[in-house]
Amino acid sequence: MSQLTYLIAFLALITLIAVVQVVARRIHVPSVVALMVTGIIIGPSCFDLLYVIADWTTVGLTAAKTTSATLYHVVEALGFLGLVFLMALAGVETNLRLLANERKAVATLSVLTYLLPSLAGFFVYWLFAPEGSAWIIPAVVYASLFASHDVGIVFPVLRELGLMKSRFGVTVLSATIVTDILSLVTLAVCIQLHAMTATATGGGMALVQSISLLEHIDTSALGAWFTPAFLGVIVLFLTAVMLVVPLLWRIVEWVVPQTHETKPTFFVLVVLLMVLFGEMIGINLIVSAFVTGIAVARTPGFRDPKDGVHDKLEAIGFGLVIPFLFLCFGFQADLKTFFGMANGDVDVVRGWLLAGATVLGLVASKVGSGWLALRASGFDGRQAFCAGLMTVPQLSATVAAALIATNLGILGKEFFNAIVVLSLCTAIPFPPLVRFFIVKGHVPFARHRKGATAADEKAVNELEHLDLTV
């Protein structure tokens, strides 16, 4: 593959990213949605832009397919880096003072948006479970998919609306992270239980290769103690990150001169190291990158305006690598699923009934649990309804988890197709719906808490001016 192919491909993608974001802002559509739709249109299920470029710049059908596959791998690598940046910046922008103040709302929203959607997912799987097969572990996995949120969609929407430092923004984002941790832990436990069951019955199971130590040791010896032991490992890891990362960053500030351009590089280095260690013990990068961002932001010198590290990171992240993440989300969508042309061995009518039950069950349980949780925490009805809507979108984490479960034989193809339909039906319309409801409904967010201390008031006074017309 020639350098010309790379040049043309990335020229086309960068042009699209720049133009689409500008147009999206002018027509009041979240750039998240615009980039995802762009990814669907230029992705492999539609126009397949990268294959067209590869075919134009190479000779031969085989060479074009190989070249386009290589281009997609490069874009996916940028998307992975974008996900790491996104979660780390989400952690950096999380206001720990407000997080502590809103612990009741965060706990209530986390518990309810985990339990109620989980029950809905478990029920949907039970209705459509294949006859004569073990269904408990697959049903719990499907329930965990219902419980998960998509931080990659929630965070940019909150950021665009200027709600990151509001009570509402901190509550929704923090609860999203907590719920994601719970759902990922549930998935990890189910995968290990499924592996032990398959080994015990002699069925065997080839796990997808990874660097997780859990996939290379015999966890069956722990028996019923596996789950509490794994939870203990997660708690120890998160505690270690919160203690070690600030020390590492202080070393960076001591070694690297002030305002030096390599500080963002060291930030990425620290985040990737924590992500690597987390993956080695079975902790998803979403969790480790987010907690690392929080830990780095705790150091006094990180937000020094003379350094401008935060501004540089946001410019690199939101200006370059994070848009590739949302393009990759669009690339993952398979339009053939909508028309029954994918996986021809699956009954189309049953698949559509399953997809419909999945979408309706998730939307109803997410909106209901979000509304109930924030109403119980003292938010008004419109704010509670917005929280419910924001917990609905499902995409990257959900589809990735469903793909893992399908590859391991836990879920069938029809259930994976239902999750793909769910992701498209929730990730595209709900962010603009939230924005429309907030802007047109003039929903208030800045509120004073009764009995708030001076430190609490200071945190609330740091709210940014909301320019919801942008």
C-alpha positions as CSV (number, residue, x, y, z in Angstrom):
1,M,0.0,0.0,0.0
2,S,1.4,3.3,-1.1
3,Q,1.7,6.5,1.0
4,L,-0.7,8.1,-1.5
5,T,-3.5,5.7,-0.3
6,Y,-3.0,6.8,3.3
7,L,-2.8,10.5,2.3
8,I,-6.1,10.4,0.3
9,A,-7.9,8.3,2.9
10,F,-7.0,10.5,5.8
11,L,-7.5,13.7,3.8
12,A,-11.1,12.5,3.1
13,L,-11.8,11.5,6.7
14,I,-10.3,14.7,8.2
15,T,-12.3,16.8,5.8
16,L,-15.5,15.0,6.7
17,I,-14.8,15.3,10.4
18,A,-14.2,19.1,10.1
19,V,-17.2,19.8,7.8
20,V,-19.6,17.5,9.6
21,Q,-18.9,19.1,13.0
22,V,-19.3,22.6,11.7
23,V,-22.6,21.8,9.9
24,A,-23.9,19.9,12.9
25,R,-23.4,22.9,15.2
26,R,-25.2,25.2,12.7
27,I,-28.3,22.9,12.5
28,H,-28.2,22.2,16.3
29,V,-27.4,18.5,16.1
30,P,-24.9,17.0,18.6
31,S,-21.7,16.2,16.8
32,V,-21.8,12.8,18.3
33,V,-24.8,11.9,16.3
34,A,-23.6,13.6,13.1
35,L,-20.3,11.7,13.2
36,M,-22.0,8.4,13.9
37,V,-24.4,8.9,11.0
38,T,-21.4,9.9,8.8
39,G,-19.6,6.6,9.9
40,I,-22.7,4.6,8.9
41,I,-22.9,6.3,5.5
42,I,-19.2,5.9,4.6
43,G,-18.8,2.6,6.4
44,P,-18.6,-0.9,5.1
45,S,-22.4,-1.4,5.2
46,C,-23.1,1.5,2.9
47,F,-20.8,3.3,0.5
48,D,-17.6,1.8,1.9
49,L,-15.5,4.9,1.3
50,L,-12.2,3.4,2.4
51,Y,-12.6,0.5,-0.1
52,V,-13.4,2.9,-2.9
53,I,-10.2,4.8,-2.1
54,A,-8.2,1.6,-1.9
55,D,-9.6,0.4,-5.2
56,W,-8.8,3.7,-6.9
57,T,-5.2,3.8,-5.7
58,T,-4.2,0.1,-6.0
59,V,-4.3,-2.5,-8.8
60,G,-6.3,-5.7,-8.4
61,L,-9.3,-6.8,-6.4
62,T,-7.3,-8.7,-3.8
63,A,-5.0,-5.8,-3.3
64,A,-7.9,-3.4,-2.9
65,K,-9.6,-5.6,-0.2
66,T,-6.3,-6.0,1.7
67,T,-5.6,-2.3,1.5
68,S,-9.1,-1.3,2.7
69,A,-8.9,-3.8,5.6
70,T,-5.6,-2.2,6.6
71,L,-7.1,1.3,6.5
72,Y,-10.0,0.2,8.7
73,H,-7.5,-1.3,11.2
74,V,-5.7,2.0,11.3
75,V,-8.9,4.0,11.9
76,E,-10.0,1.5,14.6
77,A,-6.6,2.1,16.3
78,L,-7.3,5.8,16.3
79,G,-10.8,5.1,17.6
80,F,-9.3,3.1,20.4
81,L,-7.0,6.0,21.3
82,G,-10.0,8.3,21.0
83,L,-11.9,6.1,23.6
84,V,-9.0,6.3,26.0
85,F,-8.8,10.1,25.5
86,L,-12.6,10.5,25.9
87,M,-12.7,8.6,29.2
88,A,-9.6,10.2,30.6
89,L,-11.0,13.7,29.8
90,A,-14.3,12.7,31.3
91,G,-12.5,11.9,34.5
92,V,-10.5,15.1,34.4
93,E,-13.7,17.2,34.1
94,T,-15.6,15.4,36.8
95,N,-16.0,17.7,39.8
96,L,-15.2,15.5,42.9
97,R,-16.7,18.1,45.3
98,L,-20.1,18.0,43.5
99,L,-19.7,14.2,43.2
100,A,-19.4,14.0,47.0
101,N,-22.3,16.3,47.4
102,E,-24.5,14.3,45.1
103,R,-23.6,10.9,46.5
104,K,-27.3,10.2,47.3
105,A,-28.5,11.0,43.8
106,V,-25.5,9.1,42.2
107,A,-26.2,6.0,44.4
108,T,-29.9,6.1,43.7
109,L,-29.5,6.6,40.0
110,S,-26.8,3.9,39.8
111,V,-28.8,1.3,41.7
112,L,-32.1,1.8,39.9
113,T,-30.7,2.1,36.4
114,Y,-28.8,-1.1,37.0
115,L,-31.5,-3.2,38.7
116,L,-34.6,-2.3,36.7
117,P,-33.1,-2.6,33.2
118,S,-31.3,-5.8,34.3
119,L,-34.7,-7.3,35.2
120,A,-36.1,-6.2,31.9
121,G,-33.2,-7.7,30.0
122,F,-33.4,-11.0,32.0
123,F,-37.2,-11.2,31.2
124,V,-36.7,-10.5,27.5
125,Y,-34.0,-13.3,27.2
126,W,-36.3,-15.7,29.1
127,L,-39.1,-15.0,26.6
128,F,-36.9,-15.8,23.6
129,A,-34.5,-18.3,25.1
130,P,-33.7,-21.2,22.7
131,E,-35.5,-24.4,23.8
132,G,-33.5,-27.1,25.5
133,S,-30.5,-24.9,26.3
134,A,-29.0,-23.6,29.5
135,W,-30.3,-20.1,29.8
136,I,-29.4,-18.7,33.3
137,I,-25.9,-17.4,32.5
138,P,-26.9,-16.1,29.0
139,A,-29.9,-14.3,30.6
140,V,-27.7,-12.6,33.2
141,V,-25.3,-11.5,30.4
142,Y,-28.2,-10.1,28.4
143,A,-29.4,-8.4,31.6
144,S,-25.9,-6.8,32.0
145,L,-26.1,-5.4,28.4
146,F,-29.4,-3.7,29.3
147,A,-27.8,-2.3,32.5
148,S,-24.8,-0.7,30.7
149,H,-24.8,2.9,29.7
150,D,-22.7,4.5,26.9
151,V,-20.3,6.9,28.5
152,G,-18.9,7.8,25.0
153,I,-22.3,9.3,24.1
154,V,-23.4,10.7,27.5
155,F,-20.2,12.7,28.2
156,P,-19.9,14.6,24.9
157,V,-23.6,15.5,25.0
158,L,-23.2,16.9,28.6
159,R,-20.1,18.7,27.5
160,E,-21.7,20.3,24.5
161,L,-24.6,21.5,26.6
162,G,-22.2,22.9,29.3
163,L,-23.6,20.7,32.0
164,M,-20.3,19.0,33.1
165,K,-20.1,21.0,36.4
166,S,-23.8,21.1,37.1
167,R,-25.5,18.9,39.7
168,F,-27.3,17.2,36.9
169,G,-24.2,16.5,34.8
170,V,-22.2,15.2,37.7
171,T,-25.0,12.9,38.8
172,V,-25.7,11.5,35.4
173,L,-22.1,11.0,34.4
174,S,-21.0,9.5,37.7
175,A,-24.0,7.2,37.8
176,T,-23.2,6.2,34.2
177,I,-19.6,5.2,35.2
178,V,-20.8,3.3,38.3
179,T,-23.4,1.4,36.4
180,D,-20.9,0.6,33.7
181,I,-18.6,-0.8,36.3
182,L,-21.3,-3.0,37.7
183,S,-22.4,-4.3,34.2
184,L,-18.8,-4.9,33.2
185,V,-18.1,-6.8,36.4
186,T,-21.3,-8.8,35.8
187,L,-20.1,-9.7,32.3
188,A,-16.6,-10.7,33.5
189,V,-18.1,-12.9,36.2
190,C,-20.5,-14.6,33.7
191,I,-17.7,-15.2,31.2
192,Q,-15.6,-16.9,33.9
193,L,-18.6,-19.0,35.1
194,H,-19.4,-20.0,31.5
195,A,-15.8,-21.0,31.0
196,M,-15.8,-23.1,34.2
197,T,-19.1,-24.7,33.2
198,A,-17.9,-25.5,29.7
199,T,-14.7,-27.0,31.1
200,A,-16.6,-29.1,33.7
201,T,-18.9,-30.5,31.0
202,G,-16.1,-31.3,28.7
203,G,-17.3,-28.9,26.0
204,G,-14.2,-26.8,26.1
205,M,-14.1,-23.2,25.1
206,A,-11.5,-21.2,23.3
207,L,-11.5,-17.8,24.8
208,V,-10.6,-14.8,22.7
209,Q,-6.9,-14.0,23.2
210,S,-6.2,-11.2,25.5
211,I,-3.7,-10.1,28.1
212,S,-6.1,-10.7,31.0
213,L,-4.6,-13.0,33.6
214,L,-8.1,-14.3,34.4
215,E,-8.1,-16.1,31.0
216,H,-4.8,-17.8,31.7
217,I,-5.3,-19.1,35.2
218,D,-7.7,-21.7,36.6
219,T,-10.3,-19.7,38.5
220,S,-12.4,-22.8,39.2
221,A,-10.4,-23.4,42.4
222,L,-12.0,-20.3,43.9
223,G,-15.5,-21.7,43.5
224,A,-18.1,-19.5,45.0
225,W,-15.4,-17.1,46.2
226,F,-14.5,-16.0,42.7
227,T,-17.0,-13.2,42.5
228,P,-16.1,-11.5,45.9
229,A,-12.4,-12.1,45.1
230,F,-12.7,-10.4,41.7
231,L,-14.6,-7.5,43.3
232,G,-11.8,-7.1,45.8
233,V,-9.2,-7.0,43.0
234,I,-11.2,-4.2,41.3
235,V,-11.4,-2.2,44.5
236,L,-7.7,-2.6,45.2
237,F,-6.8,-1.5,41.6
238,L,-9.0,1.6,41.7
239,T,-7.6,2.5,45.2
240,A,-4.0,2.0,43.9
241,V,-4.7,4.2,40.8
242,M,-6.0,7.1,43.0
243,L,-2.9,6.9,45.2
244,V,-0.2,6.2,42.6
245,V,-1.2,8.3,39.7
246,P,-1.0,11.7,41.5
247,L,2.5,10.7,42.7
248,L,3.5,9.9,39.1
249,W,2.2,13.2,37.8
250,R,4.1,15.1,40.5
251,I,7.2,13.4,39.3
252,V,6.4,14.5,35.7
253,E,5.9,18.1,36.9
254,W,9.2,17.9,38.7
255,V,11.1,16.5,35.7
256,V,9.5,18.3,32.8
257,P,9.8,22.1,32.7
258,Q,6.7,24.2,33.1
259,T,4.8,24.9,29.8
260,H,6.8,22.1,28.1
261,E,5.0,20.6,25.1
262,T,5.7,17.0,26.2
263,K,3.4,17.1,29.3
264,P,0.4,16.0,27.2
265,T,2.6,13.1,26.0
266,F,3.3,12.1,29.6
267,F,-0.4,12.3,30.4
268,V,-1.2,9.8,27.6
269,L,1.7,7.6,28.8
270,V,0.3,7.5,32.4
271,V,-3.2,6.8,31.2
272,L,-2.1,4.0,28.8
273,L,0.0,2.4,31.6
274,M,-3.1,2.3,33.9
275,V,-5.2,0.9,31.1
276,L,-2.6,-1.8,30.5
277,F,-2.5,-2.8,34.1
278,G,-6.3,-2.8,34.3
279,E,-6.7,-5.0,31.3
280,M,-4.1,-7.4,32.8
281,I,-6.5,-8.1,35.7
282,G,-9.7,-8.0,33.7
283,I,-10.8,-4.4,34.2
284,N,-12.2,-2.6,31.2
285,L,-10.3,0.4,29.8
286,I,-13.4,2.6,30.2
287,V,-13.1,2.2,34.0
288,S,-9.3,2.5,34.3
289,A,-9.0,5.5,31.9
290,F,-11.8,7.4,33.7
291,V,-10.3,6.8,37.2
292,T,-6.9,7.8,36.0
293,G,-8.3,11.1,34.7
294,I,-9.8,11.8,38.1
295,A,-6.5,10.9,39.8
296,V,-4.4,13.2,37.6
297,A,-6.8,16.1,38.0
298,R,-6.4,15.9,41.8
299,T,-2.8,17.1,41.5
300,P,-2.6,20.9,42.3
301,G,-0.5,21.8,39.2
302,F,-2.5,20.0,36.6
303,R,-4.9,22.9,36.0
304,D,-2.2,25.6,36.1
305,P,-3.2,28.1,33.3
306,K,0.5,28.7,32.6
307,D,0.9,25.1,31.5
308,G,-2.3,24.8,29.6
309,V,-2.1,21.0,29.7
310,H,-5.8,20.6,30.0
311,D,-6.5,22.8,27.0
312,K,-3.9,21.0,24.9
313,L,-5.4,17.6,25.8
314,E,-8.9,18.8,24.8
315,A,-7.6,20.2,21.5
316,I,-5.8,16.9,20.7
317,G,-8.7,14.7,21.9
318,F,-11.8,16.5,20.7
319,G,-10.1,18.0,17.7
320,L,-8.5,14.8,16.3
321,V,-8.7,11.3,17.9
322,I,-12.2,11.3,19.5
323,P,-14.0,12.0,16.2
324,F,-12.4,8.8,14.8
325,L,-14.1,7.0,17.7
326,F,-17.5,8.1,16.6
327,L,-16.7,7.2,13.0
328,C,-15.8,3.7,14.2
329,F,-19.2,3.5,16.0
330,G,-20.8,4.1,12.6
331,F,-18.6,1.6,11.0
332,Q,-19.8,-1.1,13.4
333,A,-23.4,-0.6,12.4
334,D,-24.7,-3.2,9.9
335,L,-27.7,-1.9,8.0
336,K,-28.3,-5.3,6.5
337,T,-29.6,-6.4,10.0
338,F,-32.5,-4.1,9.6
339,F,-33.6,-5.8,6.4
340,G,-33.1,-9.4,7.3
341,M,-30.2,-9.8,4.9
342,A,-27.5,-10.6,7.6
343,N,-27.1,-14.0,9.1
344,G,-29.6,-15.8,6.8
345,D,-29.9,-18.8,9.1
346,V,-31.7,-16.8,11.7
347,D,-35.5,-16.6,11.6
348,V,-36.3,-13.0,10.5
349,V,-39.7,-12.7,12.1
350,R,-38.5,-14.0,15.5
351,G,-35.4,-11.7,15.2
352,W,-37.6,-8.7,14.7
353,L,-39.9,-9.6,17.6
354,L,-36.8,-10.0,19.8
355,A,-35.3,-6.7,18.6
356,G,-38.6,-4.9,19.2
357,A,-38.9,-6.4,22.7
358,T,-35.3,-5.4,23.4
359,V,-35.7,-1.8,22.3
360,L,-39.1,-1.3,24.1
361,G,-37.9,-3.1,27.3
362,L,-34.7,-1.1,27.5
363,V,-36.2,2.3,26.7
364,A,-39.1,1.9,29.2
365,S,-36.8,0.5,32.0
366,K,-34.1,3.2,31.5
367,V,-36.5,6.2,31.3
368,G,-38.6,4.9,34.2
369,S,-35.6,4.1,36.5
370,G,-33.9,7.4,35.7
371,W,-37.0,9.4,36.4
372,L,-37.8,7.6,39.6
373,A,-34.2,7.9,40.9
374,L,-33.8,11.7,40.3
375,R,-37.3,12.4,41.6
376,A,-36.4,10.5,44.8
377,S,-33.2,12.6,45.0
378,G,-35.0,16.0,44.9
379,F,-34.7,16.9,41.2
380,D,-37.8,18.2,39.5
381,G,-39.8,16.2,36.9
382,R,-38.2,17.6,33.8
383,Q,-34.7,17.1,35.1
384,A,-35.6,13.5,36.1
385,F,-37.0,12.8,32.6
386,C,-33.9,14.2,31.0
387,A,-31.8,11.8,33.2
388,G,-33.9,8.9,32.0
389,L,-33.5,9.9,28.4
390,M,-29.7,10.2,28.8
391,T,-29.3,6.7,30.1
392,V,-31.0,5.2,27.1
393,P,-28.3,5.4,24.3
394,Q,-26.4,2.1,23.9
395,L,-23.5,1.7,21.5
396,S,-19.8,1.0,21.9
397,A,-19.6,-0.8,25.2
398,T,-22.9,-2.6,24.7
399,V,-22.1,-3.8,21.2
400,A,-18.6,-4.8,22.2
401,A,-19.8,-6.8,25.2
402,A,-22.5,-8.5,23.1
403,L,-19.9,-9.4,20.4
404,I,-17.6,-10.9,23.1
405,A,-20.5,-12.9,24.5
406,T,-21.5,-14.1,21.0
407,N,-18.0,-15.1,20.0
408,L,-17.7,-17.1,23.2
409,G,-21.0,-18.9,22.5
410,I,-22.9,-17.4,25.4
411,L,-25.4,-15.5,23.2
412,G,-26.9,-16.6,19.9
413,K,-26.7,-14.6,16.6
414,E,-30.3,-13.4,16.9
415,F,-29.5,-11.8,20.3
416,F,-26.5,-10.0,18.9
417,N,-28.6,-8.7,16.0
418,A,-31.1,-7.4,18.5
419,I,-28.3,-5.5,20.3
420,V,-27.2,-4.0,17.0
421,V,-30.7,-2.8,16.2
422,L,-30.9,-1.5,19.8
423,S,-27.7,0.5,19.4
424,L,-28.9,2.2,16.2
425,C,-32.4,2.9,17.6
426,T,-31.1,4.5,20.8
427,A,-27.7,6.1,20.0
428,I,-28.9,8.2,17.0
429,P,-32.3,9.7,18.0
430,F,-31.9,10.1,21.8
431,P,-29.0,12.6,22.0
432,P,-30.8,15.2,19.8
433,L,-34.0,14.4,21.6
434,V,-32.4,15.2,24.9
435,R,-30.9,18.4,23.5
436,F,-34.3,19.4,22.0
437,F,-36.1,18.8,25.3
438,I,-33.5,20.8,27.3
439,V,-33.3,23.7,25.0
440,K,-37.0,24.1,24.1
441,G,-38.2,23.2,27.6
442,H,-35.8,25.7,29.2
443,V,-34.9,23.0,31.8
444,P,-33.1,24.6,34.8
445,F,-30.1,22.8,36.3
446,A,-28.2,25.2,38.7
447,R,-29.8,24.7,42.1
448,H,-28.7,25.4,45.7
449,R,-28.9,22.5,48.1
450,K,-30.5,23.0,51.5
451,G,-27.9,23.0,54.2
452,A,-25.0,23.4,51.7
453,T,-21.6,24.4,53.2
454,A,-19.4,27.2,52.0
455,A,-17.3,24.6,50.1
456,D,-20.5,23.2,48.5
457,E,-21.6,26.7,47.5
458,K,-18.1,27.3,45.9
459,A,-18.5,24.2,43.9
460,V,-21.9,25.2,42.7
461,N,-20.7,28.7,41.8
462,E,-18.2,27.2,39.4
463,L,-21.0,26.3,37.0
464,E,-20.3,27.4,33.5
465,H,-22.7,29.7,31.6
466,L,-25.0,27.4,29.6
467,D,-25.2,28.5,26.0
468,L,-27.8,26.0,24.9
469,T,-28.4,27.7,21.5
470,V,-25.0,26.6,20.2
